[in-house]
Structure formats: C-alpha cells, structure tokens
C-alpha cells in the first residue's frame, strides 16, 4: 500500500508514503478542552486537526 498508518507503542501513529515517514499524529486536547489530533510532519510543521483523517491529509499535504 502506498499510504500506511502504523500504530506505535506510545499511542502515537506514524504515517508513511511508499515506505517513507511523512509524520506522526496523536489524540490530544486543546487548552479549551476540545478534542483534537496533533500532527507533526517530518519537516517540522505542526497542526491541530479536528479528525484523524484531517491529520493524515495535513501530513500528506505537508510532505515534499
């Protein structure tokens, strides 16, 4: 599969594209208490997303 989401022992997920790491994401909460997904790209971009699919889309879009 070209895109894979791999669960890690620490509760994070690694996203890969053709076997290369694109970034990581994890469930979290904003200071307001709202649930979110925190995503970090391999290039250092960070974003809080409302959904898991949103975090995956952000990471794939940030990959270059």
Secondary structure, 3 states (H helix, E strand, C coil): CCEEEEECCCCCEEEEECCEEEEEEEEEECCCCCEEEEEEECCCCEEEECCHHHHHHHHHHHCC
